[in-house]
Amino acid sequence: MINLMYLIFIAMLALNMSKEVLAAFGLMNEKFEASNVKATESNNAFLASLETKASEDAAKYSALYTDGRKIKQLSQEYFSYLENLKKEMTKDVEDTKDYTVMDKADYLDQKFFQGDNLAPDGKKFMKWINDYRTQVIAIIGEDYPEVKDQVEVRFKTGDANGKVERRDGVKVDWINYHYEGFPLIASLAKLTSLQSDIKATEEAALKAMLQGELTSQVSLTNFETQLFSEKSAFYSGEKFSGSIVLGKTDRSAKPVKAELTLDGRKLTEGKDYELKEGGVDLKIGAGSAGDHEIAGILFYMQDGVETEVPV
């Protein structure tokens, strides 16, 4: 009798522990869900910023924006597939917040597996994750090795044969290892975790594209030496006073307009000057001997705002 009571007591402890574990998976799923909402808002704002820069400076940002949109679309399609799968999994659950009742493994076991083989939906699931990995890597290419490595790790589906080794040393298919025989809430949390990886990949790719361009802009290959002097003319025997400075060149930043004057006379675009990538070409005569003053403002677009640069 004592032994029987002891066994019942152990069984009750195991049951309570199982409920606690199920609840823990549920709370984990909630955290992933909340994080994904914030990540979506952040990534949308990031892509919108890249779009603005592309509209201002197509030479630098147009191709990056196009690639960013491709990754955004791939991510959204894969995210939506997983979201629909999650809805199917919980459609018969009365209270989706009562995680202690989500202990059955029937749904995905029947949907993904057919005996020792994969069911059509199991093959579809594997195709989605493999296609997403290869397509994103194809877009980012070799330009962003850190992002590429992250994508390969996040969406890795086992070894070259799609196998994962269990603790007992037996190799099984990746999908069996992760989704066969698990409680519903555990599989749900894993799918939400995959969605979180999608959002993280999207963010990493967009950041790498923008930061890579900014790094290129501040590279010393985009600088040249420039000579500045206190005045434009010096007499024989007079000491030259000037300096050589390092200046950044930006051949893709073309002014949207200019307001220039020469000795107070307004200059006309097309006749006296032309706007070009990186600045303005002047076409004015040398005039009479003496000092002459060119003044005015160049106007550039920066983050959607017209910015004035004094001459």
ROLOMAR-157698 format. One line per 2 residues: number of its first residue (from 1); their letters; for each residue x, y, z of N, C-alpha, C. Coordinates in steps of 0.001 Angstrom, whole numbers, plus 524288, in hexadecimal, padded with zeros to 5 digits. Layout:
# residues N
NUM = A = X/Y/Z/X/Y/Z/X/Y/Z; ...
//
This chain:
# residues 311
1 = MI = 80340/7FB4D/80000/80000/80000/80000/80368/804EC/80000; 80792/804C3/80351/80B0E/80946/80395/80DB1/80A2D/7FE58
3 = NL = 80F73/805DA/7FBE4/811FC/80657/7F6CC/80E3F/80885/7F2B8; 80958/806DB/7F2E5/8056F/808BD/7EF33/80486/80E99/7EFEE
5 = MY = 80416/81054/7F4D9/80351/815E0/7F5F2/80805/81911/7F412; 80C94/816C2/7F4C3/81158/8196D/7F30E/81157/81A32/7ED23
7 = LI = 80FC1/8161A/7EA51/80F86/81675/7E4A0/80B89/81A84/7E2E0; 80712/81AAD/7E594/80312/81E8D/7E448/80528/82413/7E535
9 = FI = 8080A/824AF/7E996/80A43/829C6/7EAE4/80E28/82B88/7E6B0; 81181/827EE/7E4F8/81558/82925/7E0E3/81294/82A9C/7DBCE
11 = AM = 80E69/827BE/7DA8D/80B79/828DA/7D5C8/8090A/82E4A/7D600; 80712/82FB7/7DAA9/804B8/834E4/7DB45/808D1/83929/7DAA2
13 = LA = 80D78/8384F/7DCCC/811B3/83C18/7DC29/81329/83CB7/7D66A; 8137C/8384D/7D3A5/814D3/8386F/7CE15/810B5/83B54/7CAFB
15 = LN = 80BBF/83A82/7CC64/80777/83D22/7C9B3/807C3/84304/7CA7E; 808B0/8449F/7CF6C/8091F/84A33/7D090/80DCE/84C96/7CDC9
17 = MS = 8122F/849B7/7CDBE/816D6/84B9C/7CB18/815CE/84C3D/7C547; 812EF/84892/7C2E7/811AC/848E3/7BD5F/80E79/84DC1/7BC37
19 = KE = 80ABF/84EF4/7BFB1/80789/8539D/7BEEC/80ACE/8588F/7BF51; 80E94/85883/7C2E6/81201/85D05/7C372/8155B/85DC3/7BE92
21 = VL = 81733/8596E/7BC6C/81A57/859B4/7B7A7/81713/85BC1/7B31F; 81245/859DE/7B2A6/80EC9/85BB7/7AE84/80DC3/8618B/7AF15
23 = AA = 80CD7/86342/7B3E6/80BEC/868D3/7B4DB/810BD/86C08/7B374; 81557/869E7/7B481/81A35/86CA4/7B341/81ACA/86D5A/7AD5F
25 = FG = 8196B/8693F/7AA60/81985/869BA/7A4AE/815B8/86DF6/7A2DD; 81131/86E39/7A56C/80D55/87223/7A3FE/80F3C/877A7/7A4EF
27 = LM = 811B6/8787F/7A963/813D4/87DAB/7AA97/8183C/87F1C/7A6D4; 81B5A/87B34/7A56B/81F7C/87C1D/7A19A/81D28/87DBB/79C59
29 = NE = 818F5/87B24/79AD3/81655/87C62/795EC/81445/88200/795FE; 8121E/883A0/79A70/8101F/888F9/79AEE/81478/88CFC/79A39
31 = KF = 818F8/88BF0/79C7C/81D62/88F8C/79C03/81F33/88FF6/79659; 81F64/88B83/793AA/820DB/88B98/78E23/81CE5/88EB5/78AEE
33 = EA = 817E2/88DF2/78C15/813C0/890B1/7893E/8144E/89698/789E9; 81518/8985B/78EBB/815A3/89DF3/78FCF/81A7C/8A02B/78D24
35 = SN = 81EAE/89D35/78D40/82386/89EED/78AC1/822DD/89F69/784DD; 81FE3/89BD2/78289/81F0E/89BF3/77CE4/81BE9/8A0B3/77B35
37 = VK = 81831/8A250/77E72/81517/8A6FC/77D37/8189F/8ABCC/77D07; 81BF9/8AC58/780F0/81F8B/8B0D1/7811D/82376/8B0A0/77C9F
39 = AT = 82556/8ABF3/77B6A/82920/8AB5B/7772B/826B4/8ACCE/771EE; 821BB/8AB7B/77132/81F03/8ACD9/76C5A/81EC2/8B2BE/76BB2
41 = ES = 81D57/8B580/76FD3/81D0A/8BB35/76FA0/82266/8BD94/76E7F; 8265F/8BB8D/77111/82BAF/8BD89/7705B/82D9F/8BCA0/76ACB
43 = NN = 82CB1/8B7F1/768B6/82E7A/8B6B0/7636D/82B9D/8B9D8/75F4C; 82694/8BAD4/76027/82399/8BE13/75C80/825CA/8C39B/75C54
45 = AF = 82719/8C5B7/760E7/8294F/8CAF8/7612B/82EB0/8CB1B/75E96; 831AF/8C6F2/75F53/836E6/8C698/75D06/8368D/8C691/75710
47 = LA = 832F1/8C371/754FE/83259/8C31F/74F54/83053/8C844/74D21; 82CDD/8CAE5/74FFE/82ADA/8CFF7/74E48/82F3F/8D3F9/74DFE
49 = SL = 832CF/8D3BA/751B8/83750/8D73C/751B0/83ACE/8D62B/74D00; 83B82/8D130/74BC1/83EA7/8CFBD/74734/83C03/8D188/7422F
51 = ET = 836D7/8D152/74210/833E3/8D32F/73D88/834B0/8D90D/73CC5; 8349F/8DBF3/74110/83575/8E197/740C3/83AD4/8E2D1/73E91
53 = KA = 83EBE/8E00E/7406F/8440C/8E0EF/73E8C/8448A/8DF7A/738CA; 841C7/8DB6B/73723/841EE/8D9D4/731A3/83F7A/8DDFE/72E2A
55 = SE = 83B61/8E095/73017/838DB/8E4B6/72D0B/83C52/8E989/72CA3; 83FAC/8EA54/7308E/84330/8EED6/73091/84838/8EDC0/72D94
57 = DA = 84A1F/8E8FD/72DF6/84F36/8E7A9/72BC5/84EFA/8E22C/72973; 84CBD/8E1D5/724D2/84BE1/8DCC0/72254/850FA/8D9E0/72147
59 = AK = 85514/8DCC7/71FF5/85A0C/8DA45/71EA6/85C23/8D704/7232C; 85B40/8D8D8/727F1/85D4B/8D610/72C7F/8597B/8D210/72EAC
61 = YS = 85478/8D37F/72EC7/850CC/8D079/731EB/84C92/8CD86/72EE6; 84C0D/8CE80/729DA/847CF/8CC01/726F2/8484D/8C60B/726F2
63 = AL = 84CF7/8C41B/725BD/84DCA/8BE6B/72596/84D27/8BC04/72B02; 84EFC/8BED2/72F00/84E6E/8BCE3/7345C/848B2/8BC9D/735E9
65 = YT = 845C1/8C09A/73467/8402D/8C0AA/735AE/83D51/8BC33/732F3; 83ECB/8BB2D/72E10/83C6A/8B6D9/72B2A/83D79/8B1A3/72DE3
67 = DG = 84254/8B0D3/72F85/843AA/8ABFF/73251/840DC/8ABB5/7378F; 84072/8B02C/73A25/83DB1/8B04D/73F24/837FE/8AEC6/73E93
69 = RK = 83582/8B0A0/73A69/83007/8AF41/73967/82F75/8A972/7383C; 83338/8A734/73573/83302/8A19B/73442/83345/89E60/73946
71 = IK = 836E1/89FD3/73CB6/83760/89D02/741AB/83284/89DC5/744F9; 8305C/8A27D/744DB/82B8C/8A396/747BC/8271C/8A01E/745CD
73 = QL = 82698/89F96/740AE/82269/89C64/73E70/8231C/8969F/73FC8; 827E5/894A5/73F2C/828F3/88F2E/7408D/827BA/88E28/7464A
75 = SQ = 8294A/891D0/74994/8286E/8913D/74F34/822A3/89146/75082; 81FBD/894CD/74E08/81A28/89532/74F25/8173F/8904E/74D64
77 = EY = 818AF/88E38/748E7/8161B/88984/746E9/8171D/884D5/74A7F; 81BFD/88434/74C2A/81D50/87FD3/74FA0/81AC8/8808D/754FA
79 = FS = 81AEA/88559/756F8/8187D/8868E/75C03/812A6/8854E/75BDA; 8100B/886C6/75796/80A65/885DD/75714/80928/8800D/756C7
81 = YL = 80C78/87D14/7540A/80BB6/87766/753C9/80BD7/8750C/75945; 80FAE/87698/75C61/81018/87496/761B8/80B8A/87669/76515
83 = EN = 809D0/87B37/7643C/8056C/87D46/76747/8006B/87A3A/76621; 7FF87/87909/7612D/7FAEB/875ED/75FBC/7FB39/8706C/7620A
85 = LK = 7FFE9/86E3A/76218/800A9/8690B/76461/7FF62/86922/76A38; 800FD/86D34/76CDD/7FFE3/86DBD/77278/7FA03/86E3E/7737C
87 = KE = 7F757/8710F/77012/7F1AC/871A7/770B3/7EEE5/86C6D/76FF8; 7F0BB/86959/76C35/7EE78/86428/76B60/7EF59/860AE/77027
89 = MT = 7F3DC/86122/77288/7F52B/85DDE/7770B/7F1A5/85EF8/77BBA; 7EFF1/863D3/77C46/7ECFD/86561/780F4/7E735/8665B/77FE2
91 = KD = 7E55B/86506/77B41/7DFEA/86644/779F0/7DBFD/8635A/77D5D; 7DD6D/85ED8/77F70/7D9D7/85BD0/782BD/7DAD6/85CA2/78891
93 = VE = 7DE68/86029/789D7/7DF8E/8614C/78F56/7DBE5/8659B/79131; 7D8CC/86484/79531/7D4F4/86850/79711/7D78B/86D28/79960
95 = DT = 7DB59/86C68/79CB3/7DE13/870C9/79F2E/7E3DB/87076/79DC1; 7E58A/873CC/79A20/7EAF4/87390/7983F/7EEE1/87586/79C49
97 = KD = 7ECEE/87763/7A0BE/7F06A/8790D/7A4F4/7F0F9/874D5/7A92F; 7EDDE/870BD/7A8BF/7EE3F/86C69/7AC7C/7F22A/86875/7AA5A
99 = YT = 7F71A/8697A/7AB53/7FB3D/86658/7A8FF/7FB93/860D3/7AB48; 7F95E/86011/7AFDE/7F9C9/85AF2/7B268/7F6A6/856BC/7AF9A
101 = VM = 7F2F5/85853/7AC37/7EFDF/8546F/7A957/7F239/8534E/7A3F9; 7F644/85636/7A285/7F8A3/8557D/79D5C/7FD19/85192/79DBB
103 = DK = 7FBC5/84CD9/79F50/7FFC4/848DE/7A03A/7FFD9/8448E/79C1F; 7FC58/844D1/79857/7FC03/840B1/7945A/7FFC1/841D9/78FD3
105 = AD = 801B4/83DAE/78D7F/80545/83E34/7890E/802AD/83C86/783F9; 7FD96/83B68/78430/7FAE1/8390B/77FBD/7FB12/83C60/77ACB
107 = YL = 7FA4A/84180/77B63/7F979/844B4/776BC/7FE28/84480/77305; 802BD/8460F/774D7/80745/8461B/77159/80922/840A1/7700F
109 = DQ = 8086A/83CEC/773A1/809EA/83783/77274/806E6/83578/76DBC; 801F3/836CC/76D68/7FEB2/8350B/7690B/7FF7B/83869/7642C
111 = KF = 800AD/83D65/764F7/80136/840F9/76088/8067E/84066/75DCE; 80A9B/83FA9/760DA/80FE2/83F86/75EA9/811C9/83A0C/75D3A
113 = FQ = 80FC2/8360A/75FDB/81209/830D7/75F47/80E13/82CD1/75D5A; 8101C/8292C/75A47/80CE6/82503/7580B/80FFF/81FF4/7588A
115 = GD = 80F41/81D48/75CEF/8127A/818B2/75E02/81813/81A61/75EFC; 81BB3/817FB/75C32/82137/81965/75CB1/822CA/81DB3/758E7
117 = NL = 81F1D/81F8B/755DF/82040/82382/751EF/81D9D/828B3/7534C; 81EF0/82CAD/75044/81C72/831BE/750F6/81761/831F4/74DE5
119 = AP = 81367/83435/75047/80E82/83539/74D87/80F51/839F7/749FF; 80BD0/83AE5/74642/80C5E/83F72/742CC/80D27/84490/745C0
121 = DG = 80A52/84550/74A10/80AEA/84A23/74D14/81031/84A63/74FD6; 8125B/845E2/75126/8178F/845CA/75372/81BA6/84769/74F7A
123 = KK = 81B0F/84581/74AAE/81EA1/84708/74679/81E17/84CDC/7454E; 81946/84EC5/74586/81848/85454/7449C/81AFA/857A5/748C4
125 = FM = 81AA9/855EC/74D9E/81D22/858BD/751EF/82308/85917/7511C; 82571/854C8/74F90/82B10/854B4/74EA0/82C8D/85810/749F1
127 = KW = 82943/85818/745FB/82A56/85B43/74156/82A57/86111/742B4; 826AF/862A3/745F8/82660/86825/74784/82B69/869E7/74A2F
129 = IN = 82D32/866F6/74DF6/831CF/868A1/750EB/836BF/86871/74D94; 8373B/86470/74A4A/83BD5/86406/746ED/83BD8/86831/742AE
131 = DY = 83755/8692C/7405C/836F5/86D31/73C49/8381B/87298/73E7E; 83608/873AF/74320/836F5/878D4/74578/83CC9/879AB/74667
133 = RT = 83F58/875B3/7487F/844F1/87626/74998/8480C/8772D/7449B; 8472B/8740B/7409C/84A3F/8748A/73BD0/84904/87999/738E0
135 = QV = 84419/87B48/738E6/842A1/88002/7360B/844B6/884F1/738A4; 84493/8851D/73DCF/846B0/889AC/7408E/84C99/889FE/73FC4
137 = IA = 84F40/88596/74022/854E8/88584/73F53/8563F/88729/739C2; 85307/885A3/735FD/853F7/88723/7308D/85393/88D0C/72FDA
139 = II = 8500E/88F88/732BF/84F5F/89535/7324C/853EC/89821/734D1; 85579/8968C/7397D/859A4/89963/73C2E/85F02/8980A/73A05
141 = GE = 85F75/8938E/7375A/8645A/89214/734E3/868DA/891A5/738BF; 86D7F/89310/736E7/8722B/892CB/73A2D/87386/89811/73C8B
143 = DY = 8702D/89BF0/73BB4/87150/8A133/73DA5/870C0/8A1A8/7438C; 86D7B/89E5C/745C5/86C73/89EAE/74B67/86D3E/8994B/74DE3
145 = PE = 8722C/897B0/74E9C/8734C/89260/7508B/87100/8913F/755EA; 870C7/89531/75955/86EA1/89447/75E8E/868D1/892F9/75E4A
147 = VK = 86602/895D3/75B02/8606A/894C9/75A60/85F9B/88F66/757F7; 862D0/88E1D/7542D/8626F/888FE/751A9/86329/8849F/755A5
149 = DQ = 86719/8852D/75900/86814/8812F/75D01/8636D/880B6/760BA; 86120/8852F/76223/85C9A/88522/765A4/857FF/8823B/76333
151 = VE = 85719/8833E/75E36/852C2/880B3/75B76/85399/87ACD/75B45; 8585A/8792B/75A1C/85981/87393/759CD/858B4/870DF/75F0E
153 = VR = 85A26/8737C/7634C/8598A/87131/76882/853CF/87112/76A1F; 8510C/87569/7694D/84B96/875C4/76B02/84810/871DC/7683B
155 = FK = 84917/870EE/76344/84591/86DA6/76033/8483D/868A5/75E50; 84C07/866E6/76154/84EB5/86203/7601C/84B15/85D70/7612B
157 = TG = 84AF7/859BD/75D9F/84780/85533/75E35/84AAC/85025/75E74; 84E76/85023/761F7/85193/84B73/762B7/85685/84B6A/75F75
159 = DA = 858DD/846CC/75F05/85DAC/84647/75BFC/85C6F/84614/75629; 8604F/84473/75310/85F97/84449/74D65/85B27/840AD/74BC6
161 = NG = 859E9/83CE5/74F14/855AA/83937/74DF4/850A5/83A93/750D1; 85089/83F33/75344/84BDD/840D4/7561B/84B08/83DDC/75B27
163 = KV = 84F4F/83BFB/75D79/84EED/838D5/7623D/850F3/83BD7/76701; 84EDD/83A5D/76B92/8509C/83C70/7709A/851A3/837D1/77436
165 = ER = 855E9/83813/77714/8573E/833C2/77A96/854D0/83492/77FF6; 851F4/830A7/781C8/84F9C/830DB/786FA/853B4/82FAA/78B23
167 = RD = 8521E/83032/79010/855C4/82F26/79458/85793/82981/7947C; 85449/825FB/79273/855C8/82070/79276/85932/81F02/78DD0
169 = GV = 85AA0/822EF/78AA4/85E0F/821FD/78635/85B4F/8208E/78131; 85633/81FE8/78160/8532A/81E82/77CB6/851F0/82373/77996
171 = KV = 852B0/82322/77477/85180/82796/7711D/84BEE/82731/76F00; 84915/82B7B/76F70/843B3/82BAF/76D80/84317/8308D/76A28
173 = DW = 83EE8/830AC/7670F/83DE1/83544/763D7/83D01/83A12/76743; 83EAF/83E91/7654F/83E46/84376/76845/838AC/84493/769F0
175 = IN = 834FD/843D6/76667/82F8B/8450C/767A5/82D67/84152/76BC9; 82F00/83C5E/76BB1/82D5B/838AA/76FC3/82F9D/83A39/7750C
177 = YH = 83485/83BCA/774EF/8373C/83D3F/779C1/83493/841E2/77C6C; 83291/84588/77953/83072/84A5E/77B87/82A84/84A6E/77C25
179 = YE = 827A7/8473F/77925/821F7/847E3/77928/81ECB/842E3/77A00; 82147/83E6C/77A3D/81E51/83990/77AF8/81DD1/8383D/780C5
181 = GF = 818EB/8377C/78278/817F6/835CC/787D0/81825/83A0B/78BEC; 81853/83EF3/78A46/8188D/84339/78E0D/81313/84534/78F5F
183 = PL = 81248/84722/79425/80D40/84979/79584/80BFB/84E07/791E5; 80702/84EFA/79121/8053D/85316/78D95/807B3/85859/78EDE
185 = IA = 807C8/859D0/793DA/809C7/85EF4/7954F/80FA1/85F66/79452; 8127B/85B07/794D3/81819/85B14/793C3/8191C/85C0D/78DF4
187 = SL = 81624/85968/78A9A/816B5/85A36/784F7/8150F/85FB6/78371; 81104/861AD/78605/80F33/866FC/784F8/81383/86AF1/78637
189 = AK = 8160E/86A36/78AAB/81A4E/86DBA/78C36/81EE2/86D61/78867; 81FED/868AC/78672/82430/86809/782B1/82304/86AE2/77D93
191 = LT = 81E24/86AB2/77BDC/81CA8/86D6C/7770F/81D0A/87354/777CA; 81B6A/87539/77C5A/81BD8/87ACF/77D6E/8218D/87C6F/77DC6
193 = SL = 824D4/878E8/77FC0/82A70/879EF/77FE4/82CA3/87A5F/77A5B; 82ABB/87711/776D5/82C52/87775/7715B/82ABF/87CBD/76F16
195 = QS = 8260F/87E85/7706B/8244E/883A6/76EA2/827DE/887F2/770BA; 8299A/88753/7758C/82D3C/88B16/777D7/83269/88B23/774E5
197 = DI = 83428/8868D/77334/838F1/88633/77014/83845/888F4/76AD6; 8339F/888A2/768A6/83284/88B51/763B6/8330A/89133/76472
199 = KA = 830AF/89335/7689D/830F1/898D0/769AD/8368C/89A91/76AAA; 8397F/89767/76D85/83EF4/898B0/76EA5/84239/898B6/769AC
201 = TE = 84115/89517/7661F/843DE/894D8/76123/842AF/8999F/75DCF; 83DBF/89B0B/75DA7/83C1E/89FAB/75AB6/83EE7/8A48B/75CC6
203 = EA = 83F04/8A519/761EA/8418C/8A99E/76454/84767/8A9AE/76333; 849EF/8A53C/763D1/84F95/8A4E9/762FA/85107/8A644/75D5E
205 = AL = 84DE9/8A46E/759A5/84F00/8A57D/75421/84E6F/8AB4C/752EB; 84A33/8ADB5/754C1/84952/8B344/753BF/84D95/8B69B/7563E
207 = KA = 84F0B/8B551/75B03/85322/8B846/75DA9/8585A/8B7BF/75AD9; 85992/8B303/75937/85E8C/8B215/7568E/85ED4/8B51F/75171
209 = ML = 85A83/8B551/74E99/85A66/8B835/749AD/85B70/8BE01/74A8B; 858C0/8C041/74E56/85952/8C5D4/74F5C/85EA0/8C712/751B7
211 = QG = 86048/8C40F/75589/8654A/8C510/75806/869CF/8C435/7543E; 8692D/8C06E/750B9/86D39/8BF84/74CD4/86DEA/8C429/74949
213 = EL = 869A4/8C6A8/747C0/869E9/8CB4A/74471/86C3D/8CFDD/74769; 86AB6/8D07F/74C5A/86CDB/8D4C5/74F80/872B6/8D412/7504B
215 = TS = 87470/8CF35/75114/87A00/8CE21/751AA/87CEC/8CF79/74CAE; 87A7E/8CE40/7483A/87CDF/8CF7D/7432F/87D79/8D55A/7427B
217 = QV = 87997/8D84B/74462/879B4/8DDF5/743BD/87E21/8E078/746D4; 87F5D/8DE5D/74B67/88379/8E0AE/74E9F/888C9/8DE33/74D92
219 = SL = 88909/8DA9E/749DB/88DFD/8D836/74877/891AD/8DC4C/74632; 896D0/8DBAF/7472B/89AA1/8DF6D/7452C/89AE0/8DF80/73F40
221 = TN = 898C8/8DB8F/73CAD/898B4/8DB9B/736F8/894F4/8DFB6/734EA; 8918F/8E1D1/73847/88DDB/8E5DA/736AC/88FAA/8EB4B/73845
223 = FE = 894B8/8EBD7/73980/896D9/8F0E6/73AFF/89B14/8F280/73715; 89BED/8F798/736BC/8A024/8F998/73383/8A25A/8FE71/7362A
225 = TQ = 8A72C/8FFD8/734C8/8A989/90487/73710/8A78E/9095D/7343B; 8A6EA/90D93/73726/8A511/91286/734FB/8A87F/916E7/73711
227 = LF = 8A9B1/91AAA/733B0/8AD0F/91F10/73513/8A9BF/923DA/73642; 8AAA1/9262D/73ACC/8A7ED/92AF7/73C48/8AC02/92F2F/73D71
229 = SE = 8AAEF/933F3/73BA8/8AE73/93854/73CBC/8AB52/93CF7/73EAE; 8AE03/9409C/7414D/8AB56/9451E/7437E/8A949/948C2/73F3C
231 = KS = 8ABE9/948CF/73ABE/8AA1E/94BFD/73659/8AB8E/94944/7314A; 8A950/94B0A/72CFB/8A9FB/9484B/72801/8AEC2/94A08/724F4
233 = AF = 8B11C/94E70/7265E/8B59F/9506E/72369/8B9D7/9524E/7272C; 8BEC4/95130/725CB/8C332/952DD/728FA/8C727/95586/72565
235 = YS = 8C9EE/95978/72775/8CDDA/95C59/7246B/8D329/959C3/724EC; 8D696/95AE7/72124/8DBD3/958AD/7211D/8DEA9/95A0E/7262E
237 = GE = 8E107/95628/7289F/8E3DF/956F3/72D79/8E078/956B6/7324F; 8DB47/956B8/73199/8D7B7/95688/7360F/8D768/950EB/7381D
239 = KF = 8D6FB/95065/73D42/8D6A9/94B3E/73FAD/8D13C/948EA/73ED2; 8D12B/94424/73CAC/8CC28/9417B/73BCE/8CA0C/93F6E/740FC
241 = SG = 8C51A/94060/741E2/8C28D/93E86/746A8/8BDE2/93B27/74522; 8BE36/93629/7464F/8B9F4/9329E/744E3/8BA82/92D77/747C1
243 = SI = 8B70F/929DA/74681/8B736/924BF/74918/8B50E/9208E/74578; 8B6F9/91BD2/74639/8B4F8/91748/7436A/8B1B8/91421/74743
245 = VL = 8ACDC/91323/745DD/8A959/9105C/74966/8A736/90B85/746AD; 8A53C/907F4/749DB/8A2C7/90336/747D9/89CED/90427/7477E
247 = GK = 89AC1/903AD/742D6/8952D/904A8/74219/8926A/8FFE5/73FE7; 88D94/8FF0E/7418F/88A80/8FAA0/73FB6/887F6/8FBF8/73A83
249 = TD = 88853/8F86A/736D7/885BC/8F915/731CC/880F5/8F596/73192; 87CE9/8F795/72F22/87814/8F48F/72EB3/875CD/8F584/7294D
251 = RS = 87764/8F249/72598/875CD/8F315/7202D/87011/8F1DD/71F3F; 86D93/8EF42/722F3/86817/8EDCF/72227/86453/8F1B6/7249A
253 = AK = 86668/8F573/727AD/8630B/8F952/72A3D/86282/8FE19/726BA; 85E56/8FE49/723C6/85D75/90297/72027/859C2/9068E/7229B
255 = PV = 85B27/90B9A/72281/8579A/90F8B/724A3/8526A/90F89/721AE; 84E30/91096/72477/84919/910EF/721DD/8485C/9164D/71F6B
257 = KA = 84B1E/91A35/72197/84B0B/91F72/71F4F/84F60/922A9/721CD; 8504B/92752/71F9E/85452/92AC4/721BA/85296/9306C/72117
259 = EL = 85434/933AD/724B5/85359/93952/72466/858A8/93BE7/72503; 85AF9/93D95/720A5/86050/93F93/720A3/86086/94528/71E92
261 = TL = 86446/94821/7209B/86531/94D77/71EB9/86B06/94E4A/71DE9; 86C60/951A3/71A3D/871C2/9533D/71948/87208/95924/719E5
263 = DG = 874B4/95AD8/71DF0/874FA/9606F/71F31/86F8E/962CA/71F93; 86BF3/95FC8/721C7/866A0/961AB/7228B/862FE/960AF/71DFC
265 = RK = 86527/95F23/71974/861E7/95E12/714D4/86015/9586E/714F9; 85AFC/9578C/7144E/858D0/9524E/71470/85A9A/94F2B/70FB9
267 = LT = 85C6E/94A6D/710AD/85E1B/946EE/70C7D/85992/9437E/70AC2; 8599D/94216/705C0/85551/93F16/70372/85716/93984/70240
269 = EG = 853EB/935B7/70403/85525/93041/702E8/854CB/92F3A/6FD11; 85882/92C4F/6FB06/858AA/92B24/6F579/85C1F/92EEA/6F280
271 = KD = 85C25/933CC/6F425/85F63/937C8/6F1A5/86470/938A2/6F4AE; 863F1/93991/6F9BC/8687C/93ABC/6FD01/86A79/93604/7000F
273 = YE = 86719/93232/700D1/868BA/92D8D/703BC/8651A/928FE/7027A; 86700/92448/7039A/863E3/91F88/702F8/86451/91C36/707EA
275 = LK = 85FE1/919F8/7097E/85FE7/91661/70DEE/86222/91124/70C2D; 86559/90ECA/70F64/86799/909B4/70E0C/8682F/90677/712FF
277 = EG = 8697A/90171/71248/86A5B/8FE05/716C1/86EFF/90009/719DF; 86E02/90140/71EBC/87239/90304/72220/872BD/908DF/722A2
279 = GV = 86FD0/90BF0/71F9E/8704F/9119A/72026/86E44/9149A/71B7D; 8712A/918B9/719FD/86F7F/91C43/715D5/87419/91D6C/71248
281 = DL = 87340/91D67/70D28/87723/91F13/70955/8761B/924C3/707F2; 879F6/9282D/708CB/87964/92DB7/70789/87B28/92EBE/701F3
283 = KI = 87867/93246/6FF3D/879A4/93394/6F9CB/879C3/9397D/6F913; 87C5F/93C27/6FC93/87C73/941DB/6FC70/881BE/943C7/6FA93
285 = GA = 881CB/94855/6F83C/886A6/94A95/6F662/88A07/94C6E/6FAE2; 88F1A/94CF1/6F9C8/892B9/94E92/6FDE1/891BD/9542B/6FF95
287 = GS = 88FE5/95780/6FBFA/88EBE/95CE5/6FD67/893AF/96029/6FDF2; 89319/964AE/7002A/89784/96845/700D0/89ADE/9669E/70569
289 = AG = 89FA1/968CB/7059B/8A32D/9678D/709E1/8A0F5/96982/70F0A; 8A255/966CA/71334/8A079/9685F/71858/89DA1/963F3/71B15
291 = DH = 89B84/96515/71FB3/898AE/96130/722C3/89305/960DF/72105; 89115/95C11/720AA/88B98/95B2A/71F4C/8894F/95749/7233E
293 = EI = 88464/957FA/72477/881F4/954A6/72871/87D7E/9516F/72629; 87DF3/94C41/726C6/879A4/948B7/72572/87715/9470F/72A92
295 = AG = 87209/947CB/72AEB/86F33/94681/72FB5/86A10/943DE/72E50; 86783/941C8/73246/8626A/93F5D/73159/8618C/93A82/7349E
297 = IL = 85DFB/9373E/732BD/85C6E/9328B/7359C/85B90/92E0C/731CC; 85D70/9296D/73331/85C29/924A0/7305C/85816/921AD/73390
299 = FY = 85451/91F4D/730E8/85013/91C90/73394/85066/916B6/73267; 85080/9138C/7368B/850AA/90DD8/7361C/84C10/90B7D/73910
301 = MQ = 84A85/906C2/7376B/84680/903DE/73A40/84929/90025/73E0E; 84787/90057/74302/849AD/8FCDF/746FD/8454A/8FB02/74A81
303 = DG = 8445F/8F5D2/74A6F/84025/8F37E/74D8B/83AE8/8F60E/74C6E; 839FC/8F748/74762/834F8/8F97A/745CE/8346D/8FF4A/746C3
305 = VE = 8388A/901CE/748B5/83854/90767/749EE/83C50/90A49/7469B; 83AB2/90EBE/7446F/83E3A/911F9/74157/84215/914AF/744FB
307 = TE = 84717/913A3/74437/84B2A/915AD/747A5/84E78/919AE/744C8; 84F7D/91E25/7475B/85289/9225C/74503/85849/921E0/74681
309 = VP = 85BB1/92297/74299/86155/92297/74383/8637B/927BE/74177; 8653D/92B3A/744EE/86747/93050/74334/86C26/92FA9/73FDB
311 = V = 86CC1/93321/73C16/87161/93318/738B0/87585/936B1/73B11
//
